[in-house]
Amino acid sequence: MPKKLFLSIILSVLFSSATSVALAHGDEDHGGGKPVVVSTAGLPSAETRSEEFELLAQLKGKTLQVYLDRYSDNAPIENAKIEVDSGAFKTQLKAITPGKYEAEAAAISGIGEHALVFTIVAGAQSDLLEATLKVGDAPVAKAEHAAASGTMWRWVGGGVAGIMAIAALLLSRQRRSSRKPSGAKA
């Protein structure tokens, strides 16, 4: 009876660990052809638009990242000249990829509301866009901690599942060897 109970416990832990590991996985793409979506969850961000442009600004640490596209068709705008101004802070953003620009912005990374003015020149088009960046108390650090914690528990669950599988295998081998007649070859 104790062996059956032990085997039942091993199998239940094995299956519960395997299920939790399988269900808890990362942000990988499971399909093709999806449009690129910029997540603003947990990051200080500001949005603004005009008849010509649509702009999303995100503060990642002390770096200001700006996504600029054409308002009419959402196409990324390449090679634009973007300057951002917020009180004593003023800088030119540099192009990273089509439609994505960034600059160091330690001066606006402090907690509070920061009024931003973007001067945009893209070919023959130009515009001034205003937005307010609201910076809270480090939600990014909390999100990174949660992600690291989830990874740790996946490793622990996988390790427990592996140990349980080995224990079940050893128990079944022990059971088979105890059933063999005493004169049988091993």
DRENDO-1510 file (C-alpha; in Angstrom, 1 decimal, always signed):
<recs>
REC; n; res; u; v; w
REC; 1; MET; +0.0; +0.0; +0.0 .
REC; 2; PRO; +2.7; +2.6; +0.8 .
REC; 3; LYS; +4.3; +1.9; -2.6 .
REC; 4; LYS; +1.0; +2.7; -4.4 .
REC; 5; LEU; +0.6; +5.8; -2.4 .
REC; 6; PHE; +4.1; +6.9; -3.1 .
REC; 7; LEU; +3.6; +6.2; -6.9 .
REC; 8; SER; +0.3; +8.2; -6.8 .
REC; 9; ILE; +2.0; +11.2; -5.2 .
REC; 10; ILE; +4.9; +11.0; -7.6 .
REC; 11; LEU; +2.6; +10.9; -10.7 .
REC; 12; SER; +0.3; +13.7; -9.4 .
REC; 13; VAL; +3.3; +16.0; -8.8 .
REC; 14; LEU; +4.8; +15.0; -12.1 .
REC; 15; PHE; +1.7; +15.9; -14.1 .
REC; 16; SER; +0.9; +19.0; -12.2 .
REC; 17; SER; +4.5; +20.3; -12.6 .
REC; 18; ALA; +4.5; +19.4; -16.3 .
REC; 19; THR; +1.2; +21.2; -16.9 .
REC; 20; SER; +2.2; +24.4; -15.1 .
REC; 21; VAL; +5.5; +24.5; -17.0 .
REC; 22; ALA; +3.7; +23.9; -20.3 .
REC; 23; LEU; +1.2; +26.7; -19.7 .
REC; 24; ALA; +3.6; +29.3; -18.4 .
REC; 25; HIS; +5.7; +30.4; -21.4 .
REC; 26; GLY; +7.0; +33.6; -22.9 .
REC; 27; ASP; +5.9; +36.1; -25.5 .
REC; 28; GLU; +6.9; +34.1; -28.6 .
REC; 29; ASP; +4.9; +34.6; -31.8 .
REC; 30; HIS; +2.5; +31.7; -32.7 .
REC; 31; GLY; +1.3; +33.1; -36.0 .
REC; 32; GLY; +2.6; +34.9; -39.0 .
REC; 33; GLY; +1.6; +38.1; -40.7 .
REC; 34; LYS; +0.6; +40.0; -37.6 .
REC; 35; PRO; +1.1; +43.7; -37.5 .
REC; 36; VAL; +3.7; +45.0; -35.2 .
REC; 37; VAL; +2.2; +46.3; -31.9 .
REC; 38; VAL; +4.1; +48.5; -29.5 .
REC; 39; SER; +3.2; +47.7; -26.0 .
REC; 40; THR; +2.9; +50.6; -23.6 .
REC; 41; ALA; +2.0; +48.4; -20.6 .
REC; 42; GLY; +3.9; +49.5; -17.6 .
REC; 43; LEU; +6.0; +52.1; -19.4 .
REC; 44; PRO; +5.6; +55.9; -19.1 .
REC; 45; SER; +4.2; +56.9; -22.5 .
REC; 46; ALA; +2.6; +59.8; -24.4 .
REC; 47; GLU; +0.6; +59.8; -27.6 .
REC; 48; THR; -0.2; +62.7; -29.9 .
REC; 49; ARG; -1.2; +63.2; -33.5 .
REC; 50; SER; -2.0; +65.7; -36.2 .
REC; 51; GLU; -3.5; +65.5; -39.7 .
REC; 52; GLU; -0.1; +64.3; -41.0 .
REC; 53; PHE; +1.6; +62.4; -38.2 .
REC; 54; GLU; +0.9; +60.0; -35.3 .
REC; 55; LEU; +3.5; +59.8; -32.6 .
REC; 56; LEU; +4.0; +57.5; -29.6 .
REC; 57; ALA; +6.8; +58.3; -27.0 .
REC; 58; GLN; +7.9; +55.8; -24.4 .
REC; 59; LEU; +10.4; +56.2; -21.7 .
REC; 60; LYS; +12.5; +53.1; -21.2 .
REC; 61; GLY; +14.8; +53.7; -18.3 .
REC; 62; LYS; +16.5; +56.9; -19.2 .
REC; 63; THR; +16.0; +56.5; -23.0 .
REC; 64; LEU; +13.1; +58.2; -24.8 .
REC; 65; GLN; +11.9; +56.1; -27.7 .
REC; 66; VAL; +9.6; +57.6; -30.3 .
REC; 67; TYR; +7.5; +55.8; -32.9 .
REC; 68; LEU; +6.4; +58.1; -35.8 .
REC; 69; ASP; +4.0; +57.1; -38.6 .
REC; 70; ARG; +1.8; +58.7; -41.1 .
REC; 71; TYR; -1.7; +59.3; -39.6 .
REC; 72; SER; -3.6; +58.4; -42.8 .
REC; 73; ASP; -2.2; +54.9; -43.3 .
REC; 74; ASN; -0.1; +54.1; -40.3 .
REC; 75; ALA; +3.1; +53.7; -42.4 .
REC; 76; PRO; +6.3; +54.3; -40.5 .
REC; 77; ILE; +8.1; +57.5; -41.4 .
REC; 78; GLU; +11.7; +57.1; -42.2 .
REC; 79; ASN; +14.5; +59.7; -42.0 .
REC; 80; ALA; +12.5; +62.3; -40.2 .
REC; 81; LYS; +14.2; +65.0; -38.1 .
REC; 82; ILE; +12.6; +65.0; -34.7 .
REC; 83; GLU; +13.5; +67.4; -31.9 .
REC; 84; VAL; +12.0; +67.1; -28.5 .
REC; 85; ASP; +11.8; +70.0; -26.0 .
REC; 86; SER; +10.7; +69.9; -22.3 .
REC; 87; GLY; +11.7; +73.0; -20.4 .
REC; 88; ALA; +15.5; +72.9; -20.0 .
REC; 89; PHE; +15.7; +69.6; -21.8 .
REC; 90; LYS; +16.1; +69.7; -25.5 .
REC; 91; THR; +17.5; +67.0; -27.9 .
REC; 92; GLN; +17.5; +65.7; -31.4 .
REC; 93; LEU; +16.3; +62.1; -31.7 .
REC; 94; LYS; +18.3; +59.7; -33.9 .
REC; 95; ALA; +16.7; +57.1; -36.3 .
REC; 96; ILE; +17.0; +53.5; -35.1 .
REC; 97; THR; +14.8; +51.6; -37.5 .
REC; 98; PRO; +12.1; +52.9; -40.0 .
REC; 99; GLY; +9.7; +54.8; -37.8 .
REC; 100; LYS; +11.6; +54.4; -34.6 .
REC; 101; TYR; +13.7; +57.1; -33.0 .
REC; 102; GLU; +15.4; +57.5; -29.7 .
REC; 103; ALA; +17.6; +59.8; -27.5 .
REC; 104; GLU; +19.0; +59.8; -24.0 .
REC; 105; ALA; +16.5; +61.6; -21.7 .
REC; 106; ALA; +17.6; +61.4; -18.1 .
REC; 107; ALA; +16.2; +64.9; -17.5 .
REC; 108; ILE; +12.6; +63.7; -18.0 .
REC; 109; SER; +12.9; +60.3; -16.3 .
REC; 110; GLY; +12.0; +61.7; -12.9 .
REC; 111; ILE; +8.6; +61.1; -11.4 .
REC; 112; GLY; +5.9; +63.5; -12.5 .
REC; 113; GLU; +4.3; +65.0; -15.6 .
REC; 114; HIS; +6.6; +66.3; -18.3 .
REC; 115; ALA; +5.2; +68.5; -21.1 .
REC; 116; LEU; +6.9; +67.6; -24.4 .
REC; 117; VAL; +7.0; +69.5; -27.7 .
REC; 118; PHE; +8.1; +67.5; -30.8 .
REC; 119; THR; +9.3; +69.4; -33.8 .
REC; 120; ILE; +9.0; +67.1; -36.8 .
REC; 121; VAL; +10.4; +67.6; -40.3 .
REC; 122; ALA; +9.8; +64.7; -42.8 .
REC; 123; GLY; +10.5; +65.7; -46.4 .
REC; 124; ALA; +8.2; +68.5; -47.3 .
REC; 125; GLN; +6.0; +68.0; -44.3 .
REC; 126; SER; +6.6; +69.5; -40.9 .
REC; 127; ASP; +4.6; +69.8; -37.7 .
REC; 128; LEU; +4.7; +70.7; -34.0 .
REC; 129; LEU; +3.1; +68.1; -31.7 .
REC; 130; GLU; +2.5; +68.4; -28.0 .
REC; 131; ALA; +2.1; +65.6; -25.4 .
REC; 132; THR; +2.4; +65.0; -21.7 .
REC; 133; LEU; +4.6; +62.1; -20.4 .
REC; 134; LYS; +3.5; +60.8; -17.0 .
REC; 135; VAL; +6.3; +59.1; -15.2 .
REC; 136; GLY; +5.3; +56.9; -12.2 .
REC; 137; ASP; +7.3; +54.9; -9.7 .
REC; 138; ALA; +9.3; +52.3; -11.7 .
REC; 139; PRO; +6.7; +49.8; -13.0 .
REC; 140; VAL; +9.3; +48.5; -15.4 .
REC; 141; ALA; +11.4; +47.2; -12.5 .
REC; 142; LYS; +8.4; +45.4; -11.0 .
REC; 143; ALA; +7.6; +43.8; -14.4 .
REC; 144; GLU; +11.2; +42.6; -14.8 .
REC; 145; HIS; +11.2; +41.1; -11.3 .
REC; 146; ALA; +8.0; +39.3; -12.1 .
REC; 147; ALA; +9.4; +37.9; -15.3 .
REC; 148; ALA; +12.6; +36.7; -13.6 .
REC; 149; SER; +10.5; +35.1; -10.9 .
REC; 150; GLY; +8.3; +33.3; -13.4 .
REC; 151; THR; +11.5; +31.9; -15.2 .
REC; 152; MET; +12.8; +30.7; -11.9 .
REC; 153; TRP; +9.6; +28.8; -11.1 .
REC; 154; ARG; +9.7; +27.2; -14.6 .
REC; 155; TRP; +13.1; +25.8; -13.9 .
REC; 156; VAL; +12.1; +24.6; -10.4 .
REC; 157; GLY; +9.0; +22.9; -11.9 .
REC; 158; GLY; +11.0; +21.3; -14.6 .
REC; 159; GLY; +13.5; +20.0; -12.1 .
REC; 160; VAL; +10.8; +18.6; -9.9 .
REC; 161; ALA; +9.2; +17.0; -12.9 .
REC; 162; GLY; +12.5; +15.4; -13.9 .
REC; 163; ILE; +13.2; +14.1; -10.4 .
REC; 164; MET; +9.6; +12.6; -10.2 .
REC; 165; ALA; +10.0; +10.9; -13.6 .
REC; 166; ILE; +13.3; +9.3; -12.5 .
REC; 167; ALA; +11.7; +8.2; -9.2 .
REC; 168; ALA; +8.8; +6.7; -11.0 .
REC; 169; LEU; +11.1; +4.8; -13.4 .
REC; 170; LEU; +13.2; +3.5; -10.5 .
REC; 171; LEU; +10.1; +2.4; -8.6 .
REC; 172; SER; +8.7; +0.5; -11.6 .
REC; 173; ARG; +12.1; -1.2; -12.2 .
REC; 174; GLN; +12.2; -2.2; -8.5 .
REC; 175; ARG; +8.7; -3.6; -8.8 .
REC; 176; ARG; +9.6; -5.6; -11.9 .
REC; 177; SER; +12.7; -7.0; -10.3 .
REC; 178; SER; +10.8; -8.1; -7.2 .
REC; 179; ARG; +8.3; -10.1; -9.4 .
REC; 180; LYS; +11.0; -12.2; -11.1 .
REC; 181; PRO; +11.4; -15.8; -9.9 .
REC; 182; SER; +14.6; -16.3; -7.8 .
REC; 183; GLY; +16.2; -18.5; -10.5 .
REC; 184; ALA; +15.6; -16.1; -13.5 .
REC; 185; LYS; +18.4; -14.3; -15.2 .
REC; 186; ALA; +18.7; -10.5; -14.8 .
</recs>
